[in-house]
Amino acid sequence: MFLNVRRTAALAVLACAPVFAASHRNGPLLLEDQTANLNDLYVFRSYEQGKSDRVVMSMSVQGFQNPDNGPSYYKFSDSVLYRFNVNNSRGLDGNPDIQVDLVFQTQLRPNPTFVSYFGAMKGIDDPGIFLYQTYTVVIRNLKTGQATYISTDANGHPLSVAPPNLGPKSTPNYEATFGQPSVFTLANGMRVFAGPRDDAFYFDSGATFDTLNFRSPAPVLAGAADTGNGAAAPAAVDGFAGYNISLIAVEVPISFLTADGSTPTDPKAANAKVGVWASTHRQIVTVRPSPSDPVFYGNYVQVDRVGNPLTVEALIPLPMKDYWNRSDPANDKQFAQFIGDPFFASGILNGVFGLKVPPAPRTDLMGVFIPDINRIDLTIAPTPMASQNRLGPLAGDNAGWPFGGRRPIDDVVDIGFRALAGVLVPGYGNAPNNQLGDGVNSNDVPLQAKFPFHAAPHAGYKHSQIEGTNGRGMATGQ
């Protein structure tokens, strides 16, 4: 059976194996640069009422934010360029055709205190927001060379970053007072948001990184363990429960993304699919004339990227992770030996656990991960939130990853686990391949059914942690 682990082989094999699943720590150098460290990319047709003709792109950065980490909390970096890349031509070759950049500016307002936020704040323009961030949206059409710069909404309000959720005294009724007011509608009809949110990624990272020390019934889920919300802690532990991330989200018309400005309805049409990835960039030279502030010079160079979930974590060997992060998707064929014959499948699932997996080369995986862009079929209608299935296409819900982009609800760990086992390859879709999972089946707090879709950030004053696993978390600020 799958669970009869070959213990002797396990120690030798796992010692050199890239561990499965996302850790929000995507390479050795990024451990030193968290404000540029991308965690997740989400791309999906909006399932907000009346918005199904829109696509949402959101990226999360700087994961594992402790909600009570005052007095400074967390911020976007003024020296990092945060970018959405859209590929809509040439058969989706991994070269961008449209880019949407966000550049941040920080203002430290004069005050006599030692904190970044003070008092019972009443809104996003409250003078108690001493660490005040705004941003500029830059839309680049790489085919025409046109660039559009936007720094205010349609009413002339600066595009400001939502403050953290300190607690009921300082940030009362957080979502109504600070969260939704930080959603801005631009003059071109786009909507944007930047600020802290709950981390929608869910995963038993502790059990996985303890040399695949899964909590029963994982890693083989059956019956209610697979179809329900999942067990309560400590039977299952969501290592991301109770933590926040910094989220950047944009909502655009479908026609904004396509090469000809159309809204396709035929899945066979040339414009039916687009590919999206996020990237972060820094200027090539940093000078630190201490005690003065750092000065930055030169062109921007890529620091990190994310397209599909799990690529750099599960498929790229440790010594190559930083190189992969700095590489462009158009050049991803150079990683075909790792993606076409993933060590996690051949060395662990088969070599250690004796699971039957497809032989190399894995064309099923290379078709998704080379180039590593998150592909979305724009003709697939969004699934209403109440009907969404965490397993997406594996459970008949094609509006999820990897066919319909990626939504916050998608259980990319279990989907990825099963895909690596070969469930999309004829002859490999039976048990236990189609039952693999970590036992965490849902986010700790309810997701929203409206933009920006991630739940409000956990409050510093009082918030749940791992006891919130599988939908049992404390929703603060809703």
N, C-alpha and C positions, 0 to 999 in steps of 0.2 A: 504493500500500500504506500501511498504518497507520504504518509506520516511516519513510516518506518525509515527514519533518517540513517544514512550510513555515517555514523558518528566519526569514524576515523578519517574518512575523506573530508568531512565537513570542515574540520579545523584547518587542514592544509589549503583547501580551496577558498574558504571564506577569508583567509588571511590576506589574500591578494585580490579579492573581488570588489568591484565597485558596488556599494550597497544600494539596493533598490529604493526608489521613491524619493520625493522631493524633501529636502531638509531646510530650504531657504538659505542655505550656505553653498553657493554654486561653484566655488573654486577657491583654492588657497589664497590667491591675492585678494579676492573679494571679502575675505575675513577681515581685511584691513580697510575696507571701503564700503561700509554698509549703506550709505546714502545712495550709492550707485548700484547696489546689489538688487537685481530684479528677482522677485519671488514667483509670480504667476501672471499669465496673460489670459484674459477672457475676451472672446469675440462671439457675439451671438445676435440673432435678430431679436429685437425687443419684444418681450411678452407683457409689457405695460399696456393697459387698456388704451386703445386708440393709437398705439405707436408701432404697430407691426410692420410699417413701411420703413422702420429705422433699424440701424445696426449699432450696437454698443461695443466699444473697445475700451477695456480697462486694464491697467497694469498695477500690480502691487509691488512696493519696495520696502526695504528695511523691516523685515519680519521680526516676529517675537518681541513686539513692543509691550513692555510691562505698563499697564494703564496707570499705575501710580508712581511712575518714574519721574517725579518732579525734582526740582522746581523748573527745569528747562524742557522736559518732555522730549518730543521728537520734531524734526522739521525736514522739509525738502532742502537739498543743497543748492545754493545759488551758483555753484561752479559746475553743476551737472546739467547736461541737456538731456531731457527725457523725451523719447521719440516713439511714435507709432509709425511703422512702415507698412505700406500697402502695395502688393504686387498684383496687377490686374491684366497683364499682357504676356505674350511670348510663352504661353503654356505654363505660366507660373514657374518661372525659372529661378526665383529667389533674389531677383533684382528689384528694388523699389521703384514704383511709378508715382506714388503720392507719399508725402511725409507730413505728419502732424507733430510739431515740436511744442514742448512746454518748457519755458525758462522762468525761473523763480527769482524774486527779489525780496530780501529780508530787511525790515525796518525795525530797529530796536528803539521804541518810543521812550523818551525821557521819563524816568520815574525814580522815586527814592527807595524802592524796595529791592529785594534780592530774588524775586520771582518773575516768571514770564507772563503769568496771568493772575489777576487779582480781583477779589471782590465778587459780588453777585452780578455776573454779567448778563446783559439783557438782549444781546444780539451780536451779529457778526461785525458791527461797527462800534462795539462798546469800547470806551477808552481804557478799560481794564485789560484789554489784549495788548500787552506790552511787546510781545514778540509777534509782529504783524507781518504776514507774508502775502504777496500778490504775485501774479504770474502773467506772462504773455503767451498767447497761442500763435504759432507760426504755421501756416498751411503752405506747403510747397508742392507745386505740380512740376515734377522733374521732366516731363515731356515738353512743356512750354517754357519752363524756367521762371514761371510766375510765382511770387511769394506774397502772402497776405499776412499782416501782423495785426493781432487783435488783443487789446489789453483791458477793454471794458465790455460790459454786457450791452444789450440792446437799449437799456435805459441810461447808460453812461456810468454804471457802478463799476469800480475796479474789480477785476477777477481776483478775489481774495480766498485764501486757504482757510478752511474750517478749523477752529481751535480744537484742542483736545477736550475730552469729556472728563472734567475734573471730579464732578459729583453733583449731588442735588442742590447744594448751596451755591456753588460757583457757576455751574452751567445747568440750571433747572430746565426740565423739559427739552433735553438736548436736541432731539431730532427736529422738533418743530421750531426751536429757537435758533439753532446753529447749523444742523445738518441740511435740511431742505433749503433754507435761505442761501446756502453755499452752492446750490445748483443754479448755474447762470445760463440764460438763453442769449445767444449771440445774435448780432444783427443778420447773420446769414442763415439763421434757423438752427444751428448746432446748439447742443447743450453740453456743458462741461462741469466737472466737479474735481476738486483736489482737497484732500484732507484725510484725517484718520478714520478708519472703519474697522469693524471686526474682520479678522482673517477668516475668509470663507473656506480656506483649505482645511481638510480634516484627514487625520492619519495617525495611526499608532506608531509614531516615530521611535518611541522608547523601546518597544518590543522588537521592532525591525532592526534597529541599530545595535541591539544586544545580541548580535549574531543570530538573527532570525528566531528570537525567543518568543514566538507568538503566544498569545493568551487564548486558550481553548474557548470556542471551537475553531478559531482561526488556526491555520491558514486555509482550511476547507470549510466553506460555509454552505449550509443546506437549510431548507425550510425557512422558518422565521428568522434565523440568523442571517439569511441572505436577503429576504424580502422585507423585513421589518426595519425599524430605525436603528437597531443594534442594541447590545446590552449596556447596562449602566456600569460605571466605574465601580470597582476595579476589574470587572470582567473584561472590559474594553476601556482603553485610555486614549483619548484624543490629545496628542501632544501639543496641539495648536489651540485648544480650548482656552478661552480667557485672554488671549493675546490679540493685539491690534496690528494693523499694517498701515502704511501710507498709501492711499489709493488715488490714482489719476484715472478719470473716466471721461470719455467723450461719446456723444450720441450724434450720428450723422444719418442723412437719408441714404437709402440703398444706392440711389443714383450717384451719390458722391463718390462711391467706391469703384464703380464700373468704368471701363475704358471709354465707353461711348456715352456715358451719362444716362443709361437706360436703367429700368427696373426689370430684370429678366424674369420670365415665368417658365421658360423651357429649360429643364436641367441639361439639355444637350447643347444649349446655346454657348457661344464662345465667351460670353460675359457672365455665365451662370455662377462661376466660382472665382473667388479672390483668395489671396493668401495674405496673412497679417503676422507681423512679429513686432516685438518691442525691443528697444535698445537704449542704453545709456552711454553718454559720451562726455569726455573731459578734454580741455585744451591740453596740448602736448607738453607745455612747459609750465611749471609752477615755481615761483620764486617766493621765498619766505624771508622777507627782510625784517625779522623780529627786532623790536616788539611791534612793528607795524603789521597790518593785515597782509595776507598772501596776495600775490599778483599773478594773474594767469595770462599766458601768451600762446599764440599760434593756432593752428587748425584744431578742430575737434577730432578726437580719435575714439573709437569704440572701446568701452570698458566691459560691457555685459550685453547679453541678448537673451530673449526667450521667445520661442514660437510654440511648439507643442510642450505639454507638461512632460516631465520625467526624462527628457533627452539627455541633458548633461549629467543628471543624477544617476540614471540607470544604464546608459549606453556608452558614455564616453569615459575612458580610463582616467584615473586620478592625475597622472602626470600630464595629460593633455587637456584638462578642463579649462585652465586659464587661456590656453591657445584657442580652444574652441570658442570660448566666450568672446574673444576679440576677432574671430573670423566672420566672414559674411556668409549668409545662407547659400548664395549662388555658388560657393566653393565647397559645399558640403559633401560632394562626392569623394573628397579626400578622406572622409571618415567612414566610407562604405564598409570597410573590413570589420569595423566594430558594430555598426548598425545591422549589417547583413548577417553577422554571426555573433549576436550579443552574448557576452559571457554569462549574464544572469540566466539566460535560457539554457545554453549548452553546458555551462560549468556548474550551475547551481540547481536549476529545476531538473535537468536531466542528470548531470554528473553526481550531484549530492543526493537529491531526493528520488532519482530514478523515474522521473515523470517523462512520458513520451512527448517530445516537442518536434516541430518540423525541422528538417535538415537545412543547413546553410546551402546557398545564400537565401536569406529571408526576404524575398521580394515583397511580402506583405508589409513588413516593417519599413523597408526602404521606400515604398510608395507613400508612406506617411511622413517619414523623418528626413528624407532627402528630396529637395532641400527642407530644412527644418522651419517651415512656416505653418501657421495654423490656418488650414483651409476651411472655408465656409461656403457651403452651397446656398446661395442667396435665394434659390427657388423653394427651399424647404420652409414651410410655414412654422412660426414659433409655436411651441407647445404651451398651453396655459400653465401657469405655475402649479396649480393644484393637480395637474395631470402629469407633471414631469417625473421621469424615472432617473434615479441616480446613475444607472448603468447605460443610459443613452441608447445608442443603436444596438447594443447587446441585448436590450430588453424591448426593442421595437420603437424606441423614441429617437428618431433620426435627427432631431433638432439639437442633439448634444454631441459631445466629442466622441469620435473624430470627424464625423460627417458634417455636422451643422455648426462648426466652430467649437467653442467651449463655454458652458454656462457655469455660474457659481455652484449650482447644485451637483454638477457632474462629479462622480466618484472616480477621479482619474487614476487613483491608486489601484482600485479593484479592476477597472477597465484595462489599465496598463498591465497589471499582473496577468490577466487572462489573455491579453493580446500577445504578450511575450511567450505565453504557453501555447499560442497558435490557434486560438478559438476562431479566428477569421480564415483559417486555412482548412479546406475540406479534409475530414478525417481526424481533426484534432479538437473538435468543439464539444466533446463529451466530458463527463465527470472523470477526474476532478478538475480538469483544465478549466471548465466553465463555472467552477465554484470557488476559485481562489479569491482570497480577500484578507484584509487585516482586522476585520471585526468592527471597524468604525464606519458606519453607513450614512451618517448625516452630520451636518454642522451643529455646533453646540447651541446656537441661538437661531431663531427663525430668520431666514433671508427676507428681503423686501421684494414686493412685486412692482416696484417702481424705481426709476433711476435715482441713485446709482446702483441699486440692487443689493449691494453688500449691507449687512445690518449696521446699525449705529455702533460707534466704538464703545467698548467696555469702559465703565466709569472707574476712575482711580479710587474713589471713596469706598466702593464696595462692588466686587465682581466675583464671579465664579471662576474656577480653574478646571482641573481635570474632572471634578465632580459634575461638570456640565456636559460631559461626553454624551454624544448621540442625542442631541436635542433637549438636554436637561439643564442647559445653562441659564444664567440669570440675565435677562434682556434688560439692560440699563439704558435709559435715555430714549426709548421708543416713543 
